[in-house]
Amino acid sequence: MDKIAKKDNLKQNVILLGLVSFLNDLSSEMILPILPRFITLLGGSSLAIGLIGGLMESISSILKVFCGYLSDRTGKRKIFVFSGYFTSSIFKLMLAFSKVWQHVLVFISFERVGKGLRTAPRDAIIADSVVEMERGKGFGIHRSLDTLGAIFGSLLTVILLWLSFKLNLIILIAAIASFLSLIPLNFVKEVKSKKQDVSLNIGLKMLPKHLKLFILVSAVFALANFSYMFFILKAQETFLNKMGMFGEIIPVLLYVLFNVFYAAFAIPFGMLSDKIGREKVIVLGYALFSITTLGFAFFDSMFAFVILFALYGIVFAIIDGNQRAFVSDLATKELRATALGTYHTTVGLLALPSSLIAGFLWQISPTATFVFGSIVSLVSVVLFAIFIRYFKKSKMKIK
């Protein structure tokens, strides 16, 4: 009975951490769909958007591998998760008082430090709380709750825009709401893990070759996967001058549509990866991203945007949770947080050059930005196809 109760408590961790992410993303996603507009109103160009969008991931990612290593080294997870969410809440509050786009650069970057603190240890708790055969479902549940928060947050932003709230006031409300995410975190059970006697350098070297190959492939895809802000910016530039106030609301509604499809398909694709193999599902996501970005390059009607933002949501439903689950599959339990931290850091660091390239190409033509994403993501499909058999054999050896 004690073992059954313990197993149930661990499964509750997935739900509780999902609720934490739900509340945090309700706050974050009140901000993210209006962030490109906020930056341009404060004088930022497409390069500024690329810089901020890239640093949102890259600066936080510098901490991800280090915090993953510390989590493995100390055998503790929860303290890093709490510190991360609390740090993010503080800097969201400061973001509301930005006066120039450089303020946004600083505050958003430090807000993402909170993400760097929490991500790898939190994902390790999720991975350790479910058996391998249900890991895709576990990460899918977490990502779905996370994205449901994004949906409600974006819808709340639509309402506030309709009521003519200023952007900085919307951000202030979001910052206040973010502190609520700390409440369910108190009930998460710490997953006991042995302290690992490894240094940071040794820990990285100990990652198996097949895991390093997957991180290489995911890094190529990360180079294609530039900031979401360029997708919103494309819709913003299409509708803002044509439809007045509705031109501000429509891009946010399209972002809501993206998150609806993300939330709706995260669990099904997680379960599908459990059944047919994560390799097949991930390569499908890479290929669909290539097609989707090509669509953004050449179509700009309302009907096209509805289809494309829906496809963009499906892509993230396929890729986000399943890539994390696949890293967990390829890593040993003892170094799981370090492996997840290495993965997050690698793809996060590539976000900066990816978004800077996108911003530079945008000044030439928005079409060039999306064609770039399509071609590079197609390269990741080819690389994955080359290594897919090796991944399967390596997983069997780990088992």
C-alpha positions in Angstrom: 0.0 0.0 0.0 2.9 2.4 0.9 4.4 1.8 -2.6 1.1 2.5 -4.2 0.6 5.7 -2.2 4.2 6.8 -3.1 3.5 6.1 -6.8 0.3 8.2 -6.7 2.2 11.1 -5.0 4.8 11.0 -7.7 2.1 11.1 -10.4 0.6 14.1 -8.6 3.9 15.9 -9.2 3.1 16.0 -12.9 -0.3 17.6 -12.3 1.0 20.0 -9.6 3.9 21.1 -11.8 1.5 21.5 -14.7 -0.6 23.8 -12.5 2.5 25.8 -11.6 3.2 26.2 -15.3 -0.5 26.9 -16.0 -0.4 29.9 -13.7 3.0 31.1 -14.7 2.2 30.9 -18.4 -1.1 32.6 -17.8 1.1 35.5 -16.6 3.8 35.1 -19.3 1.4 34.7 -22.2 -0.4 37.9 -21.3 2.9 39.5 -22.1 4.4 37.6 -25.0 1.8 38.3 -27.7 2.1 42.0 -27.1 5.8 42.1 -26.7 6.7 42.7 -30.4 4.3 45.7 -30.4 5.6 46.9 -27.0 9.2 46.8 -28.4 8.3 48.7 -31.6 6.4 51.3 -29.6 9.5 51.8 -27.5 11.6 52.4 -30.6 12.9 48.9 -31.3 13.6 47.6 -34.9 13.4 44.0 -36.3 17.0 43.5 -35.2 16.0 44.6 -31.7 13.2 42.1 -31.7 15.6 39.4 -32.9 18.1 40.3 -30.2 15.5 40.3 -27.5 13.8 37.1 -28.8 17.2 35.3 -29.0 18.3 36.5 -25.6 15.0 35.3 -24.1 16.2 31.8 -24.6 20.0 32.1 -24.8 20.7 34.0 -21.6 18.4 31.7 -19.6 20.0 28.7 -21.2 23.5 29.6 -19.9 22.1 28.6 -16.5 20.2 25.5 -17.6 23.1 23.0 -17.8 24.7 24.5 -14.7 21.5 24.1 -12.7 21.0 20.6 -14.1 24.5 19.7 -13.0 23.9 21.3 -9.5 20.6 19.4 -9.2 22.4 16.1 -10.0 25.3 17.0 -7.7 23.2 17.9 -4.7 20.3 15.4 -5.3 17.9 18.3 -5.0 15.3 19.6 -7.5 12.6 21.6 -5.8 14.8 24.5 -4.5 15.9 25.3 -8.1 12.3 25.2 -9.4 11.0 27.6 -6.7 13.9 30.0 -7.2 13.3 30.1 -10.9 9.6 30.9 -10.7 10.2 33.5 -8.0 12.9 35.2 -10.1 10.7 35.4 -13.2 7.9 37.0 -11.2 10.2 39.8 -9.9 11.5 40.8 -13.3 8.0 40.7 -14.9 7.1 43.3 -12.4 10.1 45.4 -13.4 9.3 45.0 -17.1 6.0 46.9 -16.7 8.0 50.1 -16.0 10.2 50.0 -19.2 10.6 53.3 -20.9 12.9 52.4 -23.9 13.4 49.1 -25.7 16.8 48.6 -24.0 14.9 48.2 -20.7 12.9 45.4 -22.2 16.1 43.8 -23.3 17.5 43.8 -19.7 14.3 42.8 -17.8 13.2 40.1 -20.2 16.7 38.6 -20.2 16.8 38.4 -16.4 13.2 37.1 -16.3 14.5 34.3 -18.5 17.2 33.6 -15.9 14.4 32.3 -13.8 13.6 29.9 -16.6 17.2 28.8 -16.6 17.1 28.0 -12.9 14.0 25.9 -13.0 13.7 24.1 -16.3 16.1 21.1 -16.1 15.4 20.3 -12.4 11.6 20.6 -13.1 11.8 18.3 -16.1 13.9 15.9 -14.1 11.1 15.7 -11.4 8.6 15.0 -14.2 10.8 12.3 -15.7 11.5 10.7 -12.4 7.8 10.8 -11.4 6.6 8.5 -14.2 7.7 5.2 -15.7 9.5 5.4 -19.1 6.5 3.9 -21.0 4.3 6.8 -19.8 7.0 9.6 -20.0 5.7 11.0 -23.3 2.2 11.2 -21.8 3.7 12.8 -18.6 5.5 15.5 -20.5 2.4 16.0 -22.8 0.2 16.5 -19.7 2.6 19.1 -18.4 2.9 20.9 -21.7 -0.9 20.9 -22.2 -1.5 22.6 -18.8 1.3 25.0 -19.5 -0.3 25.9 -22.9 -3.8 26.1 -21.4 -2.4 28.8 -19.2 -1.1 30.5 -22.3 -4.5 30.4 -23.9 -6.3 32.0 -21.0 -3.5 34.5 -20.6 -3.7 35.6 -24.2 -7.5 35.8 -24.1 -7.3 38.0 -21.0 -4.9 40.2 -23.0 -7.4 40.4 -25.8 -10.1 41.5 -23.4 -7.8 44.1 -21.8 -6.9 45.5 -25.3 -10.6 45.6 -26.2 -11.1 47.7 -23.0 -8.2 50.0 -24.2 -5.8 49.1 -21.4 -2.3 50.4 -22.1 0.4 47.7 -22.8 2.5 48.5 -19.7 -0.6 48.2 -17.5 -1.4 44.8 -19.0 2.2 43.7 -18.2 1.8 45.0 -14.6 -1.4 42.9 -14.1 0.4 39.9 -15.6 3.3 40.4 -13.2 1.0 40.4 -10.2 -0.7 37.2 -11.4 2.7 35.4 -11.8 3.2 35.2 -8.0 0.2 32.9 -7.8 2.2 30.2 -9.6 4.2 29.6 -6.4 1.2 28.3 -4.4 0.8 24.8 -6.0 4.6 24.4 -6.0 4.6 24.0 -2.2 2.7 20.7 -2.6 5.2 19.1 -5.0 6.9 16.1 -3.4 10.7 16.2 -3.7 11.9 13.2 -5.7 14.7 11.6 -3.7 17.8 11.3 -5.8 21.3 10.3 -4.8 24.1 12.9 -4.9 26.3 12.4 -7.9 30.0 12.8 -7.4 30.7 14.4 -10.7 32.2 17.7 -11.8 30.5 19.8 -14.5 33.1 19.0 -17.1 33.1 15.2 -16.3 29.3 15.2 -16.3 29.2 16.7 -19.8 31.8 14.2 -21.1 29.8 11.3 -19.7 26.9 12.0 -21.9 26.5 9.0 -24.4 27.4 9.5 -28.0 23.9 8.8 -29.3 22.6 11.6 -27.0 25.2 14.0 -28.3 24.1 13.2 -31.9 20.5 14.0 -31.0 21.6 17.2 -29.4 23.4 18.0 -32.6 20.3 17.4 -34.7 18.1 19.4 -32.3 20.7 22.2 -32.5 20.3 22.4 -36.3 16.5 22.6 -35.9 17.0 25.3 -33.2 18.9 27.4 -35.7 15.8 27.3 -37.9 13.3 27.8 -35.0 13.7 31.6 -34.6 11.6 33.6 -32.2 7.8 33.3 -32.2 7.8 37.2 -32.3 8.5 37.2 -36.1 5.4 35.1 -36.7 3.3 37.6 -34.7 5.2 40.5 -36.4 4.2 39.2 -39.8 0.5 39.3 -38.8 0.9 42.6 -37.1 2.4 44.3 -40.1 -0.3 42.8 -42.3 -3.3 44.0 -40.3 -2.2 46.9 -38.1 -2.5 49.6 -40.8 -5.6 48.1 -42.4 -7.8 47.5 -39.4 -6.9 50.0 -36.7 -7.6 48.7 -33.1 -8.5 45.3 -34.6 -5.1 45.2 -36.1 -3.6 45.0 -32.6 -6.1 42.3 -31.5 -6.0 40.0 -34.5 -2.3 39.0 -34.0 -3.0 38.2 -30.3 -6.1 36.1 -31.4 -3.9 34.2 -33.9 -1.4 33.6 -31.1 -4.3 32.2 -29.0 -5.2 29.9 -31.9 -1.5 28.7 -32.0 -1.8 27.8 -28.3 -5.2 26.1 -28.6 -3.7 23.7 -31.2 -0.6 23.3 -29.1 -2.6 22.4 -26.0 -5.0 20.1 -27.9 -2.3 18.0 -29.6 0.4 17.9 -27.0 -0.9 14.8 -25.1 -2.0 12.9 -28.2 1.4 13.3 -29.8 3.1 12.4 -26.5 1.0 9.2 -26.3 1.7 8.5 -30.0 5.4 8.8 -29.4 5.1 6.3 -26.5 3.5 3.8 -29.0 5.3 4.2 -32.3 8.6 5.8 -31.1 9.7 9.3 -30.5 12.0 9.3 -33.4 9.2 9.1 -36.0 7.1 11.8 -34.2 10.0 14.3 -33.9 11.1 14.0 -37.5 7.5 14.6 -38.5 7.5 17.8 -36.4 10.7 19.0 -38.1 9.2 18.4 -41.6 5.9 20.1 -40.7 7.8 23.2 -39.4 9.6 23.4 -42.8 6.3 23.4 -44.6 4.7 25.9 -42.1 7.4 28.5 -42.4 7.3 28.2 -46.2 3.6 29.1 -45.9 4.4 32.2 -43.8 6.9 33.2 -46.5 4.3 33.4 -49.3 0.8 33.8 -47.9 -0.7 36.6 -45.9 -4.5 36.4 -46.1 -6.6 36.0 -43.0 -7.5 32.4 -44.1 -3.9 31.6 -44.6 -2.9 33.0 -41.2 -5.5 30.9 -39.5 -4.2 27.7 -41.1 -0.6 28.6 -40.6 -0.9 29.5 -36.9 -2.8 26.3 -36.3 0.0 24.3 -38.0 2.6 26.3 -36.0 0.8 25.1 -32.8 0.7 21.5 -34.0 4.5 21.7 -34.7 5.2 22.7 -31.1 2.9 20.1 -29.8 4.9 17.5 -31.6 8.4 18.7 -30.9 8.5 20.4 -27.5 7.6 17.7 -25.0 8.8 14.8 -27.2 12.3 16.2 -27.6 12.6 16.4 -23.8 11.2 13.0 -23.3 13.6 11.6 -26.0 16.6 13.2 -24.1 15.3 11.5 -21.0 15.1 8.2 -22.9 18.7 8.4 -24.1 20.2 9.5 -20.7 20.9 7.4 -17.6 18.8 8.2 -14.6 21.9 9.5 -12.6 22.7 12.1 -15.2 19.2 12.9 -16.4 19.1 16.5 -15.1 22.6 17.2 -16.6 21.5 15.7 -19.9 18.3 17.8 -20.0 20.3 20.9 -19.0 22.8 20.3 -21.8 20.0 19.8 -24.3 18.2 23.0 -23.2 21.4 25.0 -23.2 22.5 23.9 -26.6 19.2 24.7 -28.4 18.8 27.8 -26.3 22.2 29.2 -27.2 21.3 28.7 -30.9 18.2 30.8 -30.4 20.3 34.0 -30.4 22.0 33.6 -33.7 18.8 32.2 -35.1 16.7 35.2 -34.2 19.5 37.7 -35.1 19.7 36.1 -38.6 15.9 36.3 -38.8 16.0 40.0 -37.8 18.7 40.8 -40.3 16.9 39.0 -43.1 13.6 40.7 -42.1 15.2 44.1 -43.0 15.8 42.7 -46.5 12.4 40.9 -46.7 10.1 39.0 -44.3 9.9 36.3 -47.0 13.7 35.7 -46.6 13.3 35.1 -42.9 10.8 32.4 -43.3 12.5 30.8 -46.3 15.7 30.6 -44.1 13.7 28.8 -41.4 12.2 26.3 -43.9 15.5 25.4 -45.5 17.4 24.9 -42.2 14.7 22.8 -40.7 14.7 20.6 -43.8 18.4 20.0 -43.1 17.5 18.8 -39.6 15.0 16.3 -41.1 17.8 14.9 -43.3 20.2 14.6 -40.4 17.6 12.9 -38.2 16.8 10.4 -41.0 20.5 9.5 -41.2 20.8 8.9 -37.4 17.4 7.4 -36.7 18.4 3.7 -36.7 21.3 4.5 -34.4 19.0 6.2 -31.9 16.7 3.1 -31.8 19.7 0.7 -31.2 21.1 2.9 -28.5 17.7 3.1 -26.7 17.5 -0.7 -26.6 21.0 -0.9 -25.0 20.0 1.6 -22.3 17.0 -0.6 -21.5 
